[in-house]
Amino acid sequence: MELTSYFKTFEGKRILVLGDVMLDSYIRGKVSRVSPEAPVPIVQLESREDRLGGAANVALNLVALGANPVICSVIGDDAQSEMLIALLKESGISAEGVIQSKGRKTTVKTRVIGNHQHLLRVDEEQIDPISASEEEQLISKVGELLTQADGMIFEDYNKGVLTGTVIRSCSALSRQHKVFTAVDPKKENFFEYMEVDLFKPNLKELKEGLGVTFEFKSNKEAFLEAVNELESRLNNKISLITLSEHGVFFKEGENLKFSPAHIRNISDVSGAGDTVIAVVTLAMVSGMGIELASKLANLAGGLVCEKIGVVPIDKDQLLAEGERLM
């Protein structure tokens, strides 16, 4: 099947994105003087902006590719949560799986930008694990939504939503409903994701999760041993390791391959991992094999790194570049 045909099959795919969602808030202004109260710059406010962040950025990439993502998460029952839900709806992302809890605080990361320089970040968050009651509500909601899902992504930012109980229960539900499941992990709960279809750590996360150290460029053997150990402990079907400037690596059974990175003018690597997991999941639920899907995701990750800030992939640009390079 040609790449154009695959892209057409992306349309309307229903993908659950389960994990930590947040608001990225930006305060921008000019700095022309230092405060007389303390040796800090005074920012003359010019604008405020709120954007979707965390797992919601994965959903933004899915929307950009024509899919219908559904966010599944637990957030606060506060003014910030209302803003987050409004932004989800405005962006074409379903909030059907979002649980608002009075016992939880919505995560907000506020960045103060003065004269185009990042001066300060203020984090409002609650990172302890969600309660047993919140776990039960979330798992129940995911179970309902999986009956009409084409795929599910676990997007872990270590903010407390993806507890061991949530991971194990939702993984079991995905197998029960025969729904393709992909994971973008963090060190916490790294080995809870048993028997998933695709596990996608980056190289740093792979080393941290396994507690190993090696130099990738000079010791590929140690890298492959680490991947084998990972699979022996998780029993996952596919491993996809992002390697930054070295590209990506995939392993599916005995089939394995490195794909080099495309030469890019890198402006900002923020959000590249979100793009990769969105693209590879959508590609595979649309019938693409892992070799082509990993190449497409690798290309997509490089394209978003050319943009400043966290931005979703441009579908037309990805298709044009894919047809030219793949």
Rosetta blueprint (number, residue, H / E / L):
1 M L
2 E L
3 L H
4 T H
5 S H
6 Y H
7 F H
8 K H
9 T H
10 F H
11 E L
12 G L
13 K L
14 R E
15 I E
16 L E
17 V E
18 L E
19 G E
20 D L
21 V E
22 M E
23 L E
24 D E
25 S E
26 Y E
27 I E
28 R E
29 G E
30 K E
31 V E
32 S E
33 R E
34 V E
35 S L
36 P L
37 E L
38 A L
39 P L
40 V L
41 P E
42 I E
43 V E
44 Q E
45 L E
46 E E
47 S E
48 R E
49 E E
50 D E
51 R E
52 L E
53 G E
54 G E
55 A H
56 A H
57 N H
58 V H
59 A H
60 L H
61 N H
62 L H
63 V H
64 A H
65 L L
66 G L
67 A L
68 N E
69 P E
70 V E
71 I E
72 C E
73 S E
74 V E
75 I E
76 G E
77 D L
78 D L
79 A H
80 Q H
81 S H
82 E H
83 M H
84 L H
85 I H
86 A H
87 L H
88 L H
89 K H
90 E H
91 S L
92 G L
93 I L
94 S E
95 A E
96 E E
97 G E
98 V E
99 I E
100 Q E
101 S E
102 K L
103 G L
104 R L
105 K L
106 T L
107 T L
108 V E
109 K E
110 T E
111 R E
112 V E
113 I E
114 G E
115 N L
116 H L
117 Q E
118 H E
119 L E
120 L E
121 R E
122 V E
123 D E
124 E E
125 E L
126 Q L
127 I L
128 D L
129 P L
130 I L
131 S L
132 A H
133 S H
134 E H
135 E H
136 E H
137 Q H
138 L H
139 I H
140 S H
141 K H
142 V H
143 G H
144 E H
145 L H
146 L H
147 T L
148 Q L
149 A L
150 D L
151 G E
152 M E
153 I E
154 F E
155 E E
156 D L
157 Y L
158 N L
159 K L
160 G L
161 V L
162 L L
163 T L
164 G H
165 T H
166 V H
167 I H
168 R H
169 S H
170 C H
171 S H
172 A H
173 L H
174 S H
175 R H
176 Q H
177 H L
178 K L
179 V L
180 F E
181 T E
182 A E
183 V E
184 D E
185 P L
186 K L
187 K L
188 E L
189 N L
190 F H
191 F H
192 E H
193 Y L
194 M L
195 E L
196 V L
197 D L
198 L E
199 F E
200 K L
201 P L
202 N E
203 L H
204 K H
205 E H
206 L H
207 K H
208 E H
209 G H
210 L H
211 G L
212 V L
213 T L
214 F L
215 E L
216 F L
217 K L
218 S L
219 N L
220 K H
221 E H
222 A H
223 F H
224 L H
225 E H
226 A H
227 V H
228 N H
229 E H
230 L H
231 E H
232 S H
233 R H
234 L H
235 N L
236 N L
237 K L
238 I E
239 S E
240 L E
241 I E
242 T E
243 L L
244 S H
245 E H
246 H H
247 G L
248 V E
249 F E
250 F E
251 K E
252 E E
253 G L
254 E L
255 N E
256 L E
257 K E
258 F E
259 S E
260 P L
261 A L
262 H L
263 I L
264 R L
265 N L
266 I L
267 S L
268 D L
269 V L
270 S L
271 G L
272 A H
273 G H
274 D H
275 T H
276 V H
277 I H
278 A H
279 V H
280 V H
281 T H
282 L H
283 A H
284 M H
285 V H
286 S L
287 G L
288 M L
289 G L
290 I H
291 E H
292 L H
293 A H
294 S H
295 K H
296 L H
297 A H
298 N H
299 L H
300 A H
301 G H
302 G H
303 L H
304 V H
305 C L
306 E L
307 K L
308 I L
309 G L
310 V L
311 V L
312 P L
313 I L
314 D L
315 K H
316 D H
317 Q H
318 L H
319 L H
320 A H
321 E H
322 G H
323 E H
324 R H
325 L H
326 M L
